[in-house]
Amino acid sequence: MNVMRHVRIAAALLAAHVIMPHVSVAQNVVRGFTATSDVTMRLYIPAGALRIEAWDRDSVHVEGTLGSNASLFGGGARTHIKLGIEARSTKDGTLPNAELRVHVPRRARLWVKMVDGTLTVTGIQQELEAYTVRGRMDVRDVAGTISIESIDAPVTLARATGDVRIRGSRGLVTLEQLDATLSVTTVSGGVALVRSQAEGRIESIGGGIAIDGVRAGSTLELQSHSGTLRISVPPKRPPLLELSSRGGTVSDQGVRGDAKNGHIVARSFKGDVLVVRTP
């Protein structure tokens, strides 16, 4: 009788173990690393939210929350640090995710990669290379060499100085208050350049390009296959404009600019080229 009773109890426990799901909870994480002021860093987070903030300390500090299928890996020397998120179980087909806030030295050389998530970077003053597929990217108050690549994520770059390179596909690229040399290329995403001193080239195959409040002395080349090129110019001291479109309409509003105020060349194959006088 006792034997049968033990068998029934064991069977009940086994059944409960089988039918009850395994519950995983998010994990809090806090990590710190000593680093040189110009440390080279690589950061990889497949999904979630990553906020990178520069500070005036020779160290790297990481804090945040890891998803149930995520684990933090990384390490290195003071001059080179690699951090990332990987899956705890390969049987889970979802992207491992995390929400992290990372402080790095202001003059760090930084490489960041995400697949699907929100990436925010502020204060980096030497070198930034950032890549994402989906989500959103917001980079502000940076200087030096800035290289950004996005597939579908919209990109905002504000208050940046130095050399800027942006490659995009469908996401909108918004550039605000820059003092930079530019190389911007998108496939179908639009590009907006606002209140900036800039020199360089902006190109989109199907997206529109809008220029508003560009400061005197800027030298820009705008090119699109089928998107509209829209240039807002001040009533006083407008830049010299060279406008052309093979299949679209060119409207210069009678603006007669001067090269001493800057120079904008705008060409489209099928799109319209429009000049707007700002108040």
C-alpha positions as CSV (number, residue, x, y, z in Angstrom):
1,M,0.0,0.0,0.0
2,N,2.8,2.4,0.9
3,V,4.5,1.6,-2.4
4,M,1.4,2.4,-4.4
5,R,1.0,5.7,-2.5
6,H,4.6,6.8,-3.2
7,V,4.1,5.9,-6.9
8,R,0.9,8.1,-7.1
9,I,2.7,11.0,-5.4
10,A,5.7,10.8,-7.8
11,A,3.4,10.6,-10.8
12,A,1.5,13.7,-9.6
13,L,4.7,15.7,-9.1
14,L,6.0,14.7,-12.5
15,A,2.7,15.8,-14.2
16,A,2.9,19.1,-12.4
17,H,6.5,19.6,-13.6
18,V,5.5,18.8,-17.1
19,I,2.4,21.1,-17.4
20,M,3.8,24.1,-15.4
21,P,5.7,26.5,-17.7
22,H,9.2,27.6,-16.8
23,V,9.0,31.3,-15.8
24,S,12.0,33.4,-16.6
25,V,12.3,36.9,-15.3
26,A,14.3,39.9,-16.4
27,Q,17.7,40.4,-14.7
28,N,19.2,43.6,-13.4
29,V,22.9,44.1,-14.4
30,V,25.6,46.5,-13.1
31,R,29.1,46.2,-14.5
32,G,32.2,48.5,-14.4
33,F,35.5,48.6,-16.2
34,T,38.6,50.8,-16.0
35,A,39.5,52.3,-19.3
36,T,41.8,54.8,-21.0
37,S,40.4,58.2,-22.0
38,D,40.5,57.1,-25.7
39,V,39.4,53.5,-25.2
40,T,38.3,51.6,-28.3
41,M,34.9,49.9,-27.6
42,R,32.6,47.6,-29.5
43,L,29.0,47.2,-28.3
44,Y,26.5,44.8,-29.7
45,I,22.8,44.5,-28.6
46,P,20.5,42.7,-30.9
47,A,17.2,44.2,-29.6
48,G,15.9,46.6,-27.0
49,A,17.2,50.0,-26.0
50,L,20.7,51.2,-25.7
51,R,21.6,54.7,-24.3
52,I,25.3,55.7,-24.5
53,E,26.4,58.8,-22.6
54,A,29.9,60.3,-22.5
55,W,31.4,61.4,-19.3
56,D,34.8,62.8,-18.1
57,R,36.0,59.7,-16.4
58,D,38.5,57.0,-17.4
59,S,36.0,54.2,-16.9
60,V,33.0,52.4,-18.5
61,H,29.9,51.8,-16.5
62,V,27.0,49.6,-17.6
63,E,23.6,49.3,-15.9
64,G,20.2,48.2,-16.9
65,T,18.0,45.2,-17.5
66,L,18.5,42.0,-19.5
67,G,15.6,40.1,-21.1
68,S,14.8,36.6,-20.0
69,N,16.8,35.1,-22.8
70,A,19.7,37.5,-22.7
71,S,23.1,37.4,-21.0
72,L,25.9,40.0,-21.0
73,F,29.3,39.1,-22.2
74,G,32.5,41.1,-22.5
75,G,35.7,42.3,-21.1
76,G,39.1,43.4,-22.4
77,A,42.0,45.6,-21.4
78,R,41.9,49.3,-20.4
79,T,42.6,50.3,-24.0
80,H,40.1,47.9,-25.7
81,I,36.7,46.7,-24.4
82,K,34.1,44.6,-26.0
83,L,30.6,44.2,-24.6
84,G,27.5,42.5,-26.0
85,I,24.2,40.7,-25.4
86,E,23.8,37.1,-26.5
87,A,21.1,34.5,-26.1
88,R,21.1,32.3,-23.1
89,S,19.4,29.5,-25.0
90,T,19.8,28.9,-28.7
91,K,16.3,27.2,-28.7
92,D,14.7,30.6,-28.3
93,G,14.2,32.1,-31.8
94,T,13.6,35.6,-30.7
95,L,16.4,38.2,-30.6
96,P,17.9,38.6,-27.1
97,N,17.0,42.0,-25.8
98,A,18.2,44.4,-23.1
99,E,17.7,48.0,-21.9
100,L,21.1,49.4,-21.0
101,R,22.6,52.7,-20.1
102,V,26.3,52.8,-20.8
103,H,28.7,55.6,-19.7
104,V,32.0,55.8,-21.7
105,P,34.9,58.3,-21.8
106,R,34.2,61.3,-23.9
107,R,37.0,60.6,-26.3
108,A,36.2,56.9,-26.7
109,R,36.4,55.4,-30.1
110,L,33.0,53.6,-30.3
111,W,31.5,51.0,-32.6
112,V,27.9,50.1,-32.0
113,K,25.6,47.5,-33.7
114,M,21.9,46.8,-33.2
115,V,19.3,44.9,-35.1
116,D,16.0,46.1,-33.8
117,G,15.8,48.8,-31.1
118,T,16.3,52.3,-30.0
119,L,19.9,53.7,-30.0
120,T,20.7,57.0,-28.3
121,V,24.2,58.5,-28.2
122,T,25.2,61.8,-26.6
123,G,28.5,63.5,-26.0
124,I,31.1,61.4,-27.9
125,Q,33.9,63.7,-29.1
126,Q,36.3,61.5,-31.2
127,E,34.9,58.6,-33.2
128,L,31.5,57.0,-33.6
129,E,30.4,54.2,-35.9
130,A,26.8,53.0,-35.5
131,Y,24.7,50.5,-37.4
132,T,21.1,49.4,-37.0
133,V,18.4,47.7,-39.1
134,R,15.1,48.6,-37.5
135,G,14.0,50.9,-34.7
136,R,15.3,54.4,-34.2
137,M,18.7,56.2,-33.9
138,D,19.2,59.5,-32.1
139,V,22.7,61.0,-31.9
140,R,23.4,64.4,-30.4
141,D,26.2,66.7,-29.2
142,V,28.9,64.7,-30.9
143,A,32.2,65.6,-32.7
144,G,34.9,64.0,-34.7
145,T,34.3,61.3,-37.2
146,I,30.7,60.1,-37.2
147,S,29.6,57.2,-39.4
148,I,26.0,56.0,-39.3
149,E,24.3,53.2,-41.3
150,S,20.6,52.3,-41.1
151,I,18.4,50.1,-43.1
152,D,14.8,51.0,-42.0
153,A,15.4,53.0,-38.9
154,P,15.0,56.8,-39.0
155,V,18.1,58.7,-38.0
156,T,18.4,62.1,-36.1
157,L,21.8,63.7,-35.9
158,A,21.8,67.0,-34.0
159,R,24.6,69.5,-32.9
160,A,27.4,67.6,-34.5
161,T,30.8,68.9,-35.8
162,G,33.4,67.1,-37.8
163,D,33.1,64.6,-40.6
164,V,29.7,63.0,-41.1
165,R,28.9,59.9,-43.2
166,I,25.4,58.5,-43.3
167,R,24.1,55.6,-45.3
168,G,20.4,54.8,-45.2
169,S,17.6,53.0,-47.0
170,R,14.0,53.8,-46.2
171,G,14.3,55.7,-42.9
172,L,14.1,59.5,-42.7
173,V,17.4,61.2,-42.0
174,T,17.1,64.5,-40.0
175,L,20.2,66.7,-39.6
176,E,20.0,69.7,-37.3
177,Q,22.5,72.3,-36.3
178,L,25.6,70.8,-37.9
179,D,29.0,72.3,-38.6
180,A,30.3,69.5,-40.7
181,T,31.5,67.9,-43.9
182,L,28.7,65.7,-45.1
183,S,28.3,62.5,-47.2
184,V,24.7,61.4,-47.0
185,T,23.1,58.7,-49.2
186,T,19.6,57.1,-49.0
187,V,17.6,54.8,-51.2
188,S,14.0,56.0,-50.6
189,G,14.3,57.8,-47.3
190,G,14.0,61.5,-47.2
191,V,16.8,63.9,-45.9
192,A,16.2,67.1,-44.0
193,L,19.1,69.5,-43.3
194,V,18.1,72.3,-40.9
195,R,20.0,75.3,-39.5
196,S,23.5,74.1,-40.4
197,Q,26.8,75.1,-41.8
198,A,27.7,72.3,-44.1
199,E,29.9,71.2,-47.0
200,G,29.4,68.1,-49.0
201,R,26.9,65.9,-50.9
202,I,23.4,64.6,-50.1
203,E,21.9,62.0,-52.5
204,S,18.7,60.0,-52.6
205,I,17.3,57.8,-55.3
206,G,13.6,58.1,-54.5
207,G,13.5,60.2,-51.3
208,G,13.1,64.0,-51.1
209,I,15.7,66.4,-49.9
210,A,14.8,69.5,-47.9
211,I,17.3,72.3,-47.0
212,D,16.2,74.9,-44.6
213,G,18.2,77.6,-42.7
214,V,21.6,76.6,-44.1
215,R,24.1,79.2,-43.0
216,A,26.0,81.5,-45.3
217,G,29.1,79.9,-46.8
218,S,27.7,76.4,-47.1
219,T,28.6,74.5,-50.2
220,L,26.3,71.6,-51.0
221,E,25.5,69.2,-53.9
222,L,22.0,67.7,-53.9
223,Q,21.0,64.9,-56.2
224,S,17.9,62.7,-56.6
225,H,16.5,60.4,-59.2
226,S,12.8,61.0,-58.6
227,G,12.5,62.8,-55.2
228,T,11.7,66.5,-54.8
229,L,14.5,68.9,-53.9
230,R,13.3,71.7,-51.8
231,I,15.6,74.6,-50.9
232,S,14.6,77.4,-48.5
233,V,16.8,80.5,-48.9
234,P,16.8,83.8,-46.9
235,P,15.6,86.9,-48.6
236,K,19.0,88.6,-47.9
237,R,22.3,87.0,-48.9
238,P,21.0,83.9,-50.7
239,P,23.6,81.4,-51.9
240,L,24.4,80.9,-55.6
241,L,22.0,78.3,-57.0
242,E,22.6,75.8,-59.9
243,L,19.3,74.0,-60.5
244,S,18.3,71.4,-63.0
245,S,15.9,68.5,-63.6
246,R,15.5,66.5,-66.8
247,G,11.9,65.4,-66.3
248,G,10.7,67.6,-63.4
249,T,9.9,71.2,-62.8
250,V,12.5,73.8,-61.8
251,S,11.2,76.8,-59.9
252,D,13.8,79.3,-58.6
253,Q,11.3,82.0,-57.5
254,G,13.5,84.6,-59.3
255,V,16.3,84.1,-56.7
256,R,19.7,85.5,-57.9
257,G,22.2,84.3,-55.4
258,D,25.9,85.1,-54.9
259,A,28.8,82.7,-54.4
260,K,30.1,84.7,-51.5
261,N,27.0,83.6,-49.6
262,G,27.5,79.9,-50.4
263,H,26.8,77.6,-53.3
264,I,24.1,74.9,-53.7
265,V,23.9,72.6,-56.8
266,A,20.6,70.7,-57.0
267,R,20.0,68.1,-59.7
268,S,17.1,65.7,-60.2
269,F,16.4,63.3,-63.1
270,K,12.6,63.2,-62.7
271,G,11.8,65.1,-59.6
272,D,11.0,68.7,-59.1
273,V,13.5,71.3,-57.9
274,L,11.8,74.0,-55.8
275,V,13.2,77.2,-54.2
276,V,11.3,78.7,-51.3
277,R,11.9,82.2,-49.9
278,T,11.9,82.2,-46.1
279,P,10.3,85.1,-44.3
